Amino acid sequence: MLAAMAQLESARWWQVRRAQNLKPTTYRCPLCGGHLPALSEHFLIVPEGRSERRRHAHTECVLKARKAGRLPTRSEWQRTQPRRPSALRRAFARLTGRRRRQAADRGD
């Protein structure tokens, strides 16, 4: 029943850090739907670095989700993205593109 209540928004990457609440507030874990007891040690998860959307989660839930690949960090996500061409390659492409256009304009 708790798992049906848990809702974790989709995000490309997550900022994950340990936290301990210093005020007596109870949170609901977005991973399992269970309550986080006041003043307990837990994790703070932030989707794509947007702190206004941060969530508090059980330590065990975060570790399990990280192990399953459900909470990738920014560096883990960036490793899966296509790399931008180097400055030298971009300059070379601009130079050869210009030469090709000039040759086409001359009718070569």
DOTOR-278933 format. One record per atom (N, C-alpha, C, O): residue number from 0; residue in three letters; atom name; y, z, x. Coordinates in steps of 0.1 Angstrom, whole numbers, plus 5000, padded with zeros to 4 digits. Layout:
+-----+-----+----+------+------+------+
!   i !  aa ! at !   yy !   zz !   xx !
+-----+-----+----+------+------+------+
! NUM ! Ala ! CA !    Y !    Z !    X !
...
+-----+-----+----+------+------+------+
***
This chain:
+-----+-----+----+------+------+------+
!   i !  aa ! at !   yy !   zz !   xx !
+-----+-----+----+------+------+------+
!   0 ! Met !  N ! 4988 ! 5000 ! 5008 !
!   0 ! Met ! CA ! 5000 ! 5000 ! 5000 !
!   0 ! Met !  C ! 5013 ! 5000 ! 5009 !
!   0 ! Met !  O ! 5022 ! 4993 ! 5005 !
!   1 ! Leu !  N ! 5013 ! 5008 ! 5020 !
!   1 ! Leu ! CA ! 5024 ! 5008 ! 5028 !
!   1 ! Leu !  C ! 5027 ! 4995 ! 5035 !
!   1 ! Leu !  O ! 5038 ! 4990 ! 5037 !
!   2 ! Ala !  N ! 5016 ! 4988 ! 5039 !
!   2 ! Ala ! CA ! 5018 ! 4975 ! 5046 !
!   2 ! Ala !  C ! 5025 ! 4965 ! 5037 !
!   2 ! Ala !  O ! 5032 ! 4956 ! 5041 !
!   3 ! Ala !  N ! 5023 ! 4966 ! 5024 !
!   3 ! Ala ! CA ! 5029 ! 4956 ! 5014 !
!   3 ! Ala !  C ! 5044 ! 4959 ! 5014 !
!   3 ! Ala !  O ! 5052 ! 4950 ! 5011 !
!   4 ! Met !  N ! 5048 ! 4971 ! 5016 !
!   4 ! Met ! CA ! 5062 ! 4975 ! 5016 !
!   4 ! Met !  C ! 5070 ! 4971 ! 5028 !
!   4 ! Met !  O ! 5082 ! 4969 ! 5028 !
!   5 ! Ala !  N ! 5063 ! 4970 ! 5039 !
!   5 ! Ala ! CA ! 5069 ! 4967 ! 5052 !
!   5 ! Ala !  C ! 5074 ! 4953 ! 5053 !
!   5 ! Ala !  O ! 5067 ! 4943 ! 5049 !
!   6 ! Gln !  N ! 5086 ! 4951 ! 5057 !
!   6 ! Gln ! CA ! 5092 ! 4938 ! 5058 !
!   6 ! Gln !  C ! 5100 ! 4937 ! 5071 !
!   6 ! Gln !  O ! 5109 ! 4944 ! 5074 !
!   7 ! Leu !  N ! 5096 ! 4928 ! 5080 !
!   7 ! Leu ! CA ! 5102 ! 4925 ! 5092 !
!   7 ! Leu !  C ! 5108 ! 4912 ! 5092 !
!   7 ! Leu !  O ! 5101 ! 4902 ! 5090 !
!   8 ! Glu !  N ! 5121 ! 4911 ! 5093 !
!   8 ! Glu ! CA ! 5128 ! 4898 ! 5092 !
!   8 ! Glu !  C ! 5124 ! 4889 ! 5104 !
!   8 ! Glu !  O ! 5119 ! 4894 ! 5114 !
!   9 ! Ser !  N ! 5125 ! 4876 ! 5102 !
!   9 ! Ser ! CA ! 5121 ! 4867 ! 5113 !
!   9 ! Ser !  C ! 5132 ! 4866 ! 5123 !
!   9 ! Ser !  O ! 5144 ! 4865 ! 5119 !
!  10 ! Ala !  N ! 5129 ! 4865 ! 5135 !
!  10 ! Ala ! CA ! 5138 ! 4863 ! 5146 !
!  10 ! Ala !  C ! 5131 ! 4857 ! 5158 !
!  10 ! Ala !  O ! 5119 ! 4858 ! 5160 !
!  11 ! Arg !  N ! 5138 ! 4849 ! 5166 !
!  11 ! Arg ! CA ! 5132 ! 4842 ! 5177 !
!  11 ! Arg !  C ! 5129 ! 4852 ! 5188 !
!  11 ! Arg !  O ! 5118 ! 4850 ! 5195 !
!  12 ! Trp !  N ! 5137 ! 4862 ! 5190 !
!  12 ! Trp ! CA ! 5134 ! 4872 ! 5200 !
!  12 ! Trp !  C ! 5140 ! 4886 ! 5196 !
!  12 ! Trp !  O ! 5148 ! 4886 ! 5187 !
!  13 ! Trp !  N ! 5135 ! 4896 ! 5202 !
!  13 ! Trp ! CA ! 5139 ! 4910 ! 5199 !
!  13 ! Trp !  C ! 5143 ! 4918 ! 5211 !
!  13 ! Trp !  O ! 5137 ! 4916 ! 5222 !
!  14 ! Gln !  N ! 5153 ! 4926 ! 5209 !
!  14 ! Gln ! CA ! 5157 ! 4936 ! 5220 !
!  14 ! Gln !  C ! 5149 ! 4949 ! 5215 !
!  14 ! Gln !  O ! 5151 ! 4953 ! 5204 !
!  15 ! Val !  N ! 5142 ! 4954 ! 5224 !
!  15 ! Val ! CA ! 5133 ! 4966 ! 5221 !
!  15 ! Val !  C ! 5137 ! 4977 ! 5231 !
!  15 ! Val !  O ! 5136 ! 4975 ! 5243 !
!  16 ! Arg !  N ! 5140 ! 4989 ! 5226 !
!  16 ! Arg ! CA ! 5142 ! 5000 ! 5235 !
!  16 ! Arg !  C ! 5138 ! 5013 ! 5228 !
!  16 ! Arg !  O ! 5138 ! 5015 ! 5216 !
!  17 ! Arg !  N ! 5135 ! 5023 ! 5237 !
!  17 ! Arg ! CA ! 5132 ! 5036 ! 5232 !
!  17 ! Arg !  C ! 5144 ! 5043 ! 5226 !
!  17 ! Arg !  O ! 5155 ! 5041 ! 5230 !
!  18 ! Ala !  N ! 5142 ! 5051 ! 5216 !
!  18 ! Ala ! CA ! 5153 ! 5058 ! 5209 !
!  18 ! Ala !  C ! 5148 ! 5072 ! 5204 !
!  18 ! Ala !  O ! 5136 ! 5074 ! 5202 !
!  19 ! Gln !  N ! 5157 ! 5081 ! 5203 !
!  19 ! Gln ! CA ! 5154 ! 5093 ! 5196 !
!  19 ! Gln !  C ! 5166 ! 5097 ! 5188 !
!  19 ! Gln !  O ! 5177 ! 5098 ! 5193 !
!  20 ! Asn !  N ! 5164 ! 5098 ! 5175 !
!  20 ! Asn ! CA ! 5175 ! 5101 ! 5166 !
!  20 ! Asn !  C ! 5180 ! 5115 ! 5168 !
!  20 ! Asn !  O ! 5172 ! 5125 ! 5169 !
!  21 ! Leu !  N ! 5193 ! 5117 ! 5170 !
!  21 ! Leu ! CA ! 5198 ! 5130 ! 5172 !
!  21 ! Leu !  C ! 5204 ! 5136 ! 5159 !
!  21 ! Leu !  O ! 5208 ! 5148 ! 5158 !
!  22 ! Lys !  N ! 5203 ! 5129 ! 5148 !
!  22 ! Lys ! CA ! 5207 ! 5134 ! 5135 !
!  22 ! Lys !  C ! 5195 ! 5135 ! 5126 !
!  22 ! Lys !  O ! 5186 ! 5126 ! 5127 !
!  23 ! Pro !  N ! 5194 ! 5144 ! 5117 !
!  23 ! Pro ! CA ! 5183 ! 5146 ! 5108 !
!  23 ! Pro !  C ! 5182 ! 5135 ! 5097 !
!  23 ! Pro !  O ! 5184 ! 5138 ! 5085 !
!  24 ! Thr !  N ! 5179 ! 5123 ! 5101 !
!  24 ! Thr ! CA ! 5178 ! 5112 ! 5091 !
!  24 ! Thr !  C ! 5164 ! 5106 ! 5092 !
!  24 ! Thr !  O ! 5158 ! 5105 ! 5102 !
!  25 ! Thr !  N ! 5159 ! 5103 ! 5080 !
!  25 ! Thr ! CA ! 5145 ! 5097 ! 5080 !
!  25 ! Thr !  C ! 5147 ! 5082 ! 5078 !
!  25 ! Thr !  O ! 5154 ! 5078 ! 5069 !
!  26 ! Tyr !  N ! 5140 ! 5074 ! 5085 !
!  26 ! Tyr ! CA ! 5140 ! 5060 ! 5085 !
!  26 ! Tyr !  C ! 5126 ! 5055 ! 5080 !
!  26 ! Tyr !  O ! 5116 ! 5062 ! 5080 !
!  27 ! Arg !  N ! 5126 ! 5042 ! 5075 !
!  27 ! Arg ! CA ! 5113 ! 5036 ! 5072 !
!  27 ! Arg !  C ! 5110 ! 5025 ! 5082 !
!  27 ! Arg !  O ! 5119 ! 5017 ! 5086 !
!  28 ! Cys !  N ! 5098 ! 5026 ! 5088 !
!  28 ! Cys ! CA ! 5094 ! 5016 ! 5098 !
!  28 ! Cys !  C ! 5092 ! 5002 ! 5092 !
!  28 ! Cys !  O ! 5085 ! 5001 ! 5082 !
!  29 ! Pro !  N ! 5099 ! 4992 ! 5097 !
!  29 ! Pro ! CA ! 5098 ! 4979 ! 5092 !
!  29 ! Pro !  C ! 5084 ! 4972 ! 5095 !
!  29 ! Pro !  O ! 5081 ! 4962 ! 5089 !
!  30 ! Leu !  N ! 5076 ! 4978 ! 5104 !
!  30 ! Leu ! CA ! 5064 ! 4972 ! 5107 !
!  30 ! Leu !  C ! 5052 ! 4977 ! 5099 !
!  30 ! Leu !  O ! 5043 ! 4969 ! 5095 !
!  31 ! Cys !  N ! 5052 ! 4990 ! 5095 !
!  31 ! Cys ! CA ! 5041 ! 4995 ! 5087 !
!  31 ! Cys !  C ! 5046 ! 5000 ! 5073 !
!  31 ! Cys !  O ! 5038 ! 5002 ! 5064 !
!  32 ! Gly !  N ! 5059 ! 5002 ! 5071 !
!  32 ! Gly ! CA ! 5064 ! 5007 ! 5059 !
!  32 ! Gly !  C ! 5064 ! 5022 ! 5058 !
!  32 ! Gly !  O ! 5069 ! 5028 ! 5048 !
!  33 ! Gly !  N ! 5059 ! 5029 ! 5068 !
!  33 ! Gly ! CA ! 5058 ! 5044 ! 5068 !
!  33 ! Gly !  C ! 5071 ! 5050 ! 5071 !
!  33 ! Gly !  O ! 5080 ! 5043 ! 5077 !
!  34 ! His !  N ! 5072 ! 5063 ! 5069 !
!  34 ! His ! CA ! 5084 ! 5070 ! 5072 !
!  34 ! His !  C ! 5084 ! 5075 ! 5086 !
!  34 ! His !  O ! 5074 ! 5078 ! 5092 !
!  35 ! Leu !  N ! 5096 ! 5075 ! 5093 !
!  35 ! Leu ! CA ! 5098 ! 5080 ! 5106 !
!  35 ! Leu !  C ! 5104 ! 5094 ! 5104 !
!  35 ! Leu !  O ! 5114 ! 5096 ! 5098 !
!  36 ! Pro !  N ! 5097 ! 5104 ! 5108 !
!  36 ! Pro ! CA ! 5102 ! 5118 ! 5107 !
!  36 ! Pro !  C ! 5115 ! 5120 ! 5114 !
!  36 ! Pro !  O ! 5118 ! 5114 ! 5125 !
!  37 ! Ala !  N ! 5124 ! 5128 ! 5109 !
!  37 ! Ala ! CA ! 5137 ! 5131 ! 5115 !
!  37 ! Ala !  C ! 5135 ! 5136 ! 5129 !
!  37 ! Ala !  O ! 5125 ! 5144 ! 5131 !
!  38 ! Leu !  N ! 5143 ! 5133 ! 5138 !
!  38 ! Leu ! CA ! 5143 ! 5137 ! 5152 !
!  38 ! Leu !  C ! 5131 ! 5134 ! 5160 !
!  38 ! Leu !  O ! 5129 ! 5140 ! 5171 !
!  39 ! Ser !  N ! 5123 ! 5124 ! 5155 !
!  39 ! Ser ! CA ! 5111 ! 5120 ! 5163 !
!  39 ! Ser !  C ! 5114 ! 5109 ! 5173 !
!  39 ! Ser !  O ! 5124 ! 5102 ! 5171 !
!  40 ! Glu !  N ! 5106 ! 5108 ! 5184 !
!  40 ! Glu ! CA ! 5108 ! 5097 ! 5193 !
!  40 ! Glu !  C ! 5103 ! 5085 ! 5187 !
!  40 ! Glu !  O ! 5092 ! 5085 ! 5181 !
!  41 ! His !  N ! 5110 ! 5074 ! 5189 !
!  41 ! His ! CA ! 5106 ! 5061 ! 5183 !
!  41 ! His !  C ! 5113 ! 5050 ! 5190 !
!  41 ! His !  O ! 5119 ! 5052 ! 5201 !
!  42 ! Phe !  N ! 5111 ! 5037 ! 5185 !
!  42 ! Phe ! CA ! 5118 ! 5026 ! 5191 !
!  42 ! Phe !  C ! 5129 ! 5020 ! 5182 !
!  42 ! Phe !  O ! 5128 ! 5022 ! 5170 !
!  43 ! Leu !  N ! 5139 ! 5014 ! 5188 !
!  43 ! Leu ! CA ! 5149 ! 5007 ! 5181 !
!  43 ! Leu !  C ! 5147 ! 4992 ! 5184 !
!  43 ! Leu !  O ! 5146 ! 4988 ! 5196 !
!  44 ! Ile !  N ! 5145 ! 4984 ! 5174 !
!  44 ! Ile ! CA ! 5143 ! 4970 ! 5176 !
!  44 ! Ile !  C ! 5155 ! 4962 ! 5170 !
!  44 ! Ile !  O ! 5159 ! 4965 ! 5159 !
!  45 ! Val !  N ! 5160 ! 4953 ! 5177 !
!  45 ! Val ! CA ! 5172 ! 4946 ! 5174 !
!  45 ! Val !  C ! 5169 ! 4931 ! 5174 !
!  45 ! Val !  O ! 5166 ! 4925 ! 5185 !
!  46 ! Pro !  N ! 5170 ! 4924 ! 5162 !
!  46 ! Pro ! CA ! 5167 ! 4910 ! 5162 !
!  46 ! Pro !  C ! 5178 ! 4901 ! 5169 !
!  46 ! Pro !  O ! 5190 ! 4902 ! 5165 !
!  47 ! Glu !  N ! 5175 ! 4894 ! 5179 !
!  47 ! Glu ! CA ! 5183 ! 4885 ! 5186 !
!  47 ! Glu !  C ! 5196 ! 4891 ! 5191 !
!  47 ! Glu !  O ! 5207 ! 4885 ! 5191 !
!  48 ! Gly !  N ! 5196 ! 4904 ! 5194 !
!  48 ! Gly ! CA ! 5207 ! 4911 ! 5200 !
!  48 ! Gly !  C ! 5218 ! 4915 ! 5189 !
!  48 ! Gly !  O ! 5229 ! 4919 ! 5193 !
!  49 ! Arg !  N ! 5215 ! 4913 ! 5177 !
!  49 ! Arg ! CA ! 5225 ! 4916 ! 5166 !
!  49 ! Arg !  C ! 5224 ! 4930 ! 5162 !
!  49 ! Arg !  O ! 5216 ! 4934 ! 5153 !
!  50 ! Ser !  N ! 5232 ! 4939 ! 5168 !
!  50 ! Ser ! CA ! 5230 ! 4954 ! 5166 !
!  50 ! Ser !  C ! 5233 ! 4958 ! 5151 !
!  50 ! Ser !  O ! 5228 ! 4969 ! 5147 !
!  51 ! Glu !  N ! 5240 ! 4950 ! 5144 !
!  51 ! Glu ! CA ! 5242 ! 4954 ! 5130 !
!  51 ! Glu !  C ! 5229 ! 4953 ! 5121 !
!  51 ! Glu !  O ! 5228 ! 4958 ! 5110 !
!  52 ! Arg !  N ! 5219 ! 4946 ! 5127 !
!  52 ! Arg ! CA ! 5206 ! 4944 ! 5120 !
!  52 ! Arg !  C ! 5195 ! 4952 ! 5126 !
!  52 ! Arg !  O ! 5183 ! 4949 ! 5124 !
!  53 ! Arg !  N ! 5198 ! 4962 ! 5134 !
!  53 ! Arg ! CA ! 5188 ! 4970 ! 5141 !
!  53 ! Arg !  C ! 5180 ! 4978 ! 5132 !
!  53 ! Arg !  O ! 5184 ! 4982 ! 5121 !
!  54 ! Arg !  N ! 5167 ! 4981 ! 5136 !
!  54 ! Arg ! CA ! 5158 ! 4988 ! 5128 !
!  54 ! Arg !  C ! 5151 ! 4999 ! 5136 !
!  54 ! Arg !  O ! 5149 ! 4996 ! 5148 !
!  55 ! His !  N ! 5147 ! 5010 ! 5131 !
!  55 ! His ! CA ! 5140 ! 5020 ! 5137 !
!  55 ! His !  C ! 5125 ! 5019 ! 5134 !
!  55 ! His !  O ! 5122 ! 5016 ! 5122 !
!  56 ! Ala !  N ! 5116 ! 5020 ! 5144 !
!  56 ! Ala ! CA ! 5102 ! 5018 ! 5141 !
!  56 ! Ala !  C ! 5093 ! 5027 ! 5149 !
!  56 ! Ala !  O ! 5098 ! 5032 ! 5160 !
!  57 ! His !  N ! 5081 ! 5030 ! 5144 !
!  57 ! His ! CA ! 5072 ! 5039 ! 5151 !
!  57 ! His !  C ! 5069 ! 5033 ! 5165 !
!  57 ! His !  O ! 5068 ! 5021 ! 5167 !
!  58 ! Thr !  N ! 5067 ! 5042 ! 5175 !
!  58 ! Thr ! CA ! 5063 ! 5038 ! 5188 !
!  58 ! Thr !  C ! 5050 ! 5030 ! 5188 !
!  58 ! Thr !  O ! 5049 ! 5019 ! 5194 !
!  59 ! Glu !  N ! 5040 ! 5035 ! 5180 !
!  59 ! Glu ! CA ! 5027 ! 5029 ! 5180 !
!  59 ! Glu !  C ! 5028 ! 5015 ! 5173 !
!  59 ! Glu !  O ! 5021 ! 5006 ! 5178 !
!  60 ! Cys !  N ! 5036 ! 5014 ! 5163 !
!  60 ! Cys ! CA ! 5037 ! 5001 ! 5156 !
!  60 ! Cys !  C ! 5044 ! 4991 ! 5165 !
!  60 ! Cys !  O ! 5039 ! 4979 ! 5165 !
!  61 ! Val !  N ! 5054 ! 4995 ! 5173 !
!  61 ! Val ! CA ! 5061 ! 4985 ! 5182 !
!  61 ! Val !  C ! 5051 ! 4981 ! 5193 !
!  61 ! Val !  O ! 5050 ! 4969 ! 5196 !
!  62 ! Leu !  N ! 5044 ! 4990 ! 5199 !
!  62 ! Leu ! CA ! 5035 ! 4987 ! 5209 !
!  62 ! Leu !  C ! 5024 ! 4977 ! 5204 !
!  62 ! Leu !  O ! 5020 ! 4968 ! 5211 !
!  63 ! Lys !  N ! 5019 ! 4980 ! 5192 !
!  63 ! Lys ! CA ! 5009 ! 4971 ! 5187 !
!  63 ! Lys !  C ! 5014 ! 4957 ! 5184 !
!  63 ! Lys !  O ! 5008 ! 4947 ! 5187 !
!  64 ! Ala !  N ! 5026 ! 4957 ! 5178 !
!  64 ! Ala ! CA ! 5033 ! 4944 ! 5176 !
!  64 ! Ala !  C ! 5036 ! 4936 ! 5188 !
!  64 ! Ala !  O ! 5034 ! 4924 ! 5189 !
!  65 ! Arg !  N ! 5040 ! 4943 ! 5199 !
!  65 ! Arg ! CA ! 5043 ! 4936 ! 5212 !
!  65 ! Arg !  C ! 5030 ! 4931 ! 5217 !
!  65 ! Arg !  O ! 5030 ! 4920 ! 5222 !
!  66 ! Lys !  N ! 5019 ! 4939 ! 5217 !
!  66 ! Lys ! CA ! 5007 ! 4934 ! 5222 !
!  66 ! Lys !  C ! 5002 ! 4922 ! 5215 !
!  66 ! Lys !  O ! 4995 ! 4913 ! 5220 !
!  67 ! Ala !  N ! 5004 ! 4921 ! 5201 !
!  67 ! Ala ! CA ! 5000 ! 4910 ! 5193 !
!  67 ! Ala !  C ! 5010 ! 4898 ! 5194 !
!  67 ! Ala !  O ! 5007 ! 4887 ! 5189 !
!  68 ! Gly !  N ! 5021 ! 4900 ! 5202 !
!  68 ! Gly ! CA ! 5031 ! 4889 ! 5203 !
!  68 ! Gly !  C ! 5040 ! 4887 ! 5192 !
!  68 ! Gly !  O ! 5047 ! 4877 ! 5191 !
!  69 ! Arg !  N ! 5042 ! 4897 ! 5183 !
!  69 ! Arg ! CA ! 5051 ! 4896 ! 5172 !
!  69 ! Arg !  C ! 5065 ! 4900 ! 5175 !
!  69 ! Arg !  O ! 5074 ! 4897 ! 5167 !
!  70 ! Leu !  N ! 5068 ! 4906 ! 5186 !
!  70 ! Leu ! CA ! 5081 ! 4911 ! 5190 !
!  70 ! Leu !  C ! 5084 ! 4906 ! 5204 !
!  70 ! Leu !  O ! 5085 ! 4914 ! 5213 !
!  71 ! Pro !  N ! 5086 ! 4893 ! 5206 !
!  71 ! Pro ! CA ! 5089 ! 4888 ! 5219 !
!  71 ! Pro !  C ! 5103 ! 4892 ! 5224 !
!  71 ! Pro !  O ! 5112 ! 4892 ! 5216 !
!  72 ! Thr !  N ! 5105 ! 4895 ! 5237 !
!  72 ! Thr ! CA ! 5118 ! 4898 ! 5242 !
!  72 ! Thr !  C ! 5125 ! 4885 ! 5245 !
!  72 ! Thr !  O ! 5119 ! 4874 ! 5244 !
!  73 ! Arg !  N ! 5138 ! 4886 ! 5248 !
!  73 ! Arg ! CA ! 5146 ! 4874 ! 5250 !
!  73 ! Arg !  C ! 5140 ! 4866 ! 5262 !
!  73 ! Arg !  O ! 5139 ! 4854 ! 5262 !
!  74 ! Ser !  N ! 5137 ! 4873 ! 5273 !
!  74 ! Ser ! CA ! 5131 ! 4866 ! 5285 !
!  74 ! Ser !  C ! 5118 ! 4859 ! 5282 !
!  74 ! Ser !  O ! 5115 ! 4848 ! 5287 !
!  75 ! Glu !  N ! 5110 ! 4865 ! 5274 !
!  75 ! Glu ! CA ! 5097 ! 4859 ! 5270 !
!  75 ! Glu !  C ! 5100 ! 4847 ! 5261 !
!  75 ! Glu !  O ! 5093 ! 4837 ! 5263 !
!  76 ! Trp !  N ! 5109 ! 4847 ! 5252 !
!  76 ! Trp ! CA ! 5112 ! 4836 ! 5244 !
!  76 ! Trp !  C ! 5118 ! 4825 ! 5252 !
!  76 ! Trp !  O ! 5115 ! 4813 ! 5250 !
!  77 ! Gln !  N ! 5127 ! 4828 ! 5261 !
!  77 ! Gln ! CA ! 5134 ! 4818 ! 5270 !
!  77 ! Gln !  C ! 5123 ! 4810 ! 5278 !
!  77 ! Gln !  O ! 5125 ! 4798 ! 5280 !
!  78 ! Arg !  N ! 5113 ! 4817 ! 5282 !
!  78 ! Arg ! CA ! 5102 ! 4810 ! 5290 !
!  78 ! Arg !  C ! 5095 ! 4799 ! 5282 !
!  78 ! Arg !  O ! 5089 ! 4790 ! 5288 !
!  79 ! Thr !  N ! 5096 ! 4800 ! 5269 !
!  79 ! Thr ! CA ! 5089 ! 4790 ! 5260 !
!  79 ! Thr !  C ! 5099 ! 4778 ! 5257 !
!  79 ! Thr !  O ! 5094 ! 4768 ! 5251 !
!  80 ! Gln !  N ! 5111 ! 4779 ! 5260 !
!  80 ! Gln ! CA ! 5121 ! 4769 ! 5257 !
!  80 ! Gln !  C ! 5122 ! 4758 ! 5268 !
!  80 ! Gln !  O ! 5120 ! 4761 ! 5279 !
!  81 ! Pro !  N ! 5126 ! 4746 ! 5264 !
!  81 ! Pro ! CA ! 5127 ! 4735 ! 5274 !
!  81 ! Pro !  C ! 5139 ! 4739 ! 5283 !
!  81 ! Pro !  O ! 5149 ! 4744 ! 5279 !
!  82 ! Arg !  N ! 5137 ! 4736 ! 5296 !
!  82 ! Arg ! CA ! 5147 ! 4739 ! 5306 !
!  82 ! Arg !  C ! 5158 ! 4729 ! 5306 !
!  82 ! Arg !  O ! 5155 ! 4717 ! 5304 !
!  83 ! Arg !  N ! 5170 ! 4733 ! 5308 !
!  83 ! Arg ! CA ! 5182 ! 4724 ! 5309 !
!  83 ! Arg !  C ! 5181 ! 4717 ! 5323 !
!  83 ! Arg !  O ! 5177 ! 4723 ! 5333 !
!  84 ! Pro !  N ! 5184 ! 4704 ! 5323 !
!  84 ! Pro ! CA ! 5184 ! 4697 ! 5336 !
!  84 ! Pro !  C ! 5194 ! 4703 ! 5346 !
!  84 ! Pro !  O ! 5204 ! 4709 ! 5342 !
!  85 ! Ser !  N ! 5191 ! 4703 ! 5359 !
!  85 ! Ser ! CA ! 5199 ! 4709 ! 5369 !
!  85 ! Ser !  C ! 5213 ! 4701 ! 5369 !
!  85 ! Ser !  O ! 5214 ! 4690 ! 5364 !
!  86 ! Ala !  N ! 5223 ! 4707 ! 5376 !
!  86 ! Ala ! CA ! 5236 ! 4701 ! 5377 !
!  86 ! Ala !  C ! 5235 ! 4688 ! 5384 !
!  86 ! Ala !  O ! 5241 ! 4678 ! 5381 !
!  87 ! Leu !  N ! 5226 ! 4688 ! 5395 !
!  87 ! Leu ! CA ! 5225 ! 4676 ! 5403 !
!  87 ! Leu !  C ! 5219 ! 4664 ! 5394 !
!  87 ! Leu !  O ! 5223 ! 4653 ! 5395 !
!  88 ! Arg !  N ! 5209 ! 4668 ! 5386 !
!  88 ! Arg ! CA ! 5202 ! 4658 ! 5378 !
!  88 ! Arg !  C ! 5212 ! 4653 ! 5367 !
!  88 ! Arg !  O ! 5212 ! 4641 ! 5364 !
!  89 ! Arg !  N ! 5220 ! 4662 ! 5361 !
!  89 ! Arg ! CA ! 5230 ! 4657 ! 5351 !
!  89 ! Arg !  C ! 5240 ! 4648 ! 5358 !
!  89 ! Arg !  O ! 5245 ! 4638 ! 5352 !
!  90 ! Ala !  N ! 5245 ! 4652 ! 5370 !
!  90 ! Ala ! CA ! 5255 ! 4643 ! 5377 !
!  90 ! Ala !  C ! 5249 ! 4630 ! 5380 !
!  90 ! Ala !  O ! 5256 ! 4619 ! 5378 !
!  91 ! Phe !  N ! 5237 ! 4629 ! 5385 !
!  91 ! Phe ! CA ! 5230 ! 4617 ! 5388 !
!  91 ! Phe !  C ! 5229 ! 4608 ! 5375 !
!  91 ! Phe !  O ! 5231 ! 4596 ! 5375 !
!  92 ! Ala !  N ! 5225 ! 4614 ! 5364 !
!  92 ! Ala ! CA ! 5224 ! 4607 ! 5351 !
!  92 ! Ala !  C ! 5237 ! 4601 ! 5347 !
!  92 ! Ala !  O ! 5238 ! 4590 ! 5342 !
!  93 ! Arg !  N ! 5248 ! 4609 ! 5348 !
!  93 ! Arg ! CA ! 5261 ! 4604 ! 5345 !
!  93 ! Arg !  C ! 5265 ! 4592 ! 5354 !
!  93 ! Arg !  O ! 5270 ! 4582 ! 5349 !
!  94 ! Leu !  N ! 5262 ! 4593 ! 5367 !
!  94 ! Leu ! CA ! 5266 ! 4583 ! 5376 !
!  94 ! Leu !  C ! 5258 ! 4570 ! 5374 !
!  94 ! Leu !  O ! 5264 ! 4560 ! 5373 !
!  95 ! Thr !  N ! 5245 ! 4571 ! 5372 !
!  95 ! Thr ! CA ! 5237 ! 4559 ! 5369 !
!  95 ! Thr !  C ! 5240 ! 4553 ! 5356 !
!  95 ! Thr !  O ! 5239 ! 4541 ! 5354 !
!  96 ! Gly !  N ! 5243 ! 4562 ! 5346 !
!  96 ! Gly ! CA ! 5247 ! 4556 ! 5333 !
!  96 ! Gly !  C ! 5260 ! 4548 ! 5334 !
!  96 ! Gly !  O ! 5261 ! 4538 ! 5327 !
!  97 ! Arg !  N ! 5269 ! 4553 ! 5342 !
!  97 ! Arg ! CA ! 5282 ! 4546 ! 5343 !
!  97 ! Arg !  C ! 5280 ! 4533 ! 5350 !
!  97 ! Arg !  O ! 5286 ! 4523 ! 5346 !
!  98 ! Arg !  N ! 5271 ! 4533 ! 5361 !
!  98 ! Arg ! CA ! 5268 ! 4520 ! 5368 !
!  98 ! Arg !  C ! 5262 ! 4510 ! 5359 !
!  98 ! Arg !  O ! 5265 ! 4498 ! 5359 !
!  99 ! Arg !  N ! 5253 ! 4515 ! 5350 !
!  99 ! Arg ! CA ! 5246 ! 4506 ! 5341 !
!  99 ! Arg !  C ! 5256 ! 4500 ! 5331 !
!  99 ! Arg !  O ! 5255 ! 4488 ! 5328 !
! 100 ! Arg !  N ! 5265 ! 4508 ! 5326 !
! 100 ! Arg ! CA ! 5275 ! 4503 ! 5316 !
! 100 ! Arg !  C ! 5284 ! 4493 ! 5323 !
! 100 ! Arg !  O ! 5288 ! 4483 ! 5317 !
! 101 ! Gln !  N ! 5288 ! 4496 ! 5336 !
! 101 ! Gln ! CA ! 5297 ! 4487 ! 5343 !
! 101 ! Gln !  C ! 5290 ! 4473 ! 5345 !
! 101 ! Gln !  O ! 5296 ! 4463 ! 5344 !
! 102 ! Ala !  N ! 5277 ! 4474 ! 5349 !
! 102 ! Ala ! CA ! 5269 ! 4462 ! 5351 !
! 102 ! Ala !  C ! 5268 ! 4454 ! 5338 !
! 102 ! Ala !  O ! 5269 ! 4442 ! 5338 !
! 103 ! Ala !  N ! 5266 ! 4461 ! 5327 !
! 103 ! Ala ! CA ! 5264 ! 4454 ! 5314 !
! 103 ! Ala !  C ! 5278 ! 4448 ! 5310 !
! 103 ! Ala !  O ! 5278 ! 4437 ! 5304 !
! 104 ! Asp !  N ! 5289 ! 4454 ! 5313 !
! 104 ! Asp ! CA ! 5302 ! 4449 ! 5310 !
! 104 ! Asp !  C ! 5305 ! 4436 ! 5318 !
! 104 ! Asp !  O ! 5312 ! 4427 ! 5313 !
! 105 ! Arg !  N ! 5300 ! 4436 ! 5330 !
! 105 ! Arg ! CA ! 5303 ! 4424 ! 5339 !
! 105 ! Arg !  C ! 5293 ! 4413 ! 5336 !
! 105 ! Arg !  O ! 5295 ! 4402 ! 5340 !
! 106 ! Gly !  N ! 5282 ! 4416 ! 5329 !
! 106 ! Gly ! CA ! 5272 ! 4406 ! 5325 !
! 106 ! Gly !  C ! 5262 ! 4405 ! 5336 !
! 106 ! Gly !  O ! 5255 ! 4394 ! 5336 !
! 107 ! Asp !  N ! 5260 ! 4415 ! 5344 !
! 107 ! Asp ! CA ! 5250 ! 4414 ! 5355 !
! 107 ! Asp !  C ! 5236 ! 4415 ! 5349 !
! 107 ! Asp !  O ! 5226 ! 4415 ! 5356 !
+-----+-----+----+------+------+------+
***
